[in-house]
Structure formats: C-alpha cells, structure tokens
Amino acid sequence: RFWKSEEDADKLAAYNTLYQCLVTLSKLLAPR
C-alpha cells in the first residue's frame, strides 16, 4: 500500500485550510 500521495493531499488541504483561517482572522483583526 502506498500512503504517501494521500498524506501529501491531506497535508496540503490542512495547510490550505489553516492559511484561509489566518487570512480571514487577519482581515477581521486588521484596523479599518
């Protein structure tokens, strides 16, 4: 069984979600 590709995909999805959260959070906290 080869898990590497699935792990990479999960990692990429996790980083993407985290990035989106940080961007949204920074927009909410940024002074207007």
Summary of the structure (lengths in Angstrom):
residues: 32
radius of gyration: 14.4
end to end distance: 51.4
largest distance: 51.4
contacts: 50
relative contact order: 0.11
helix: 81%
strand: 0%
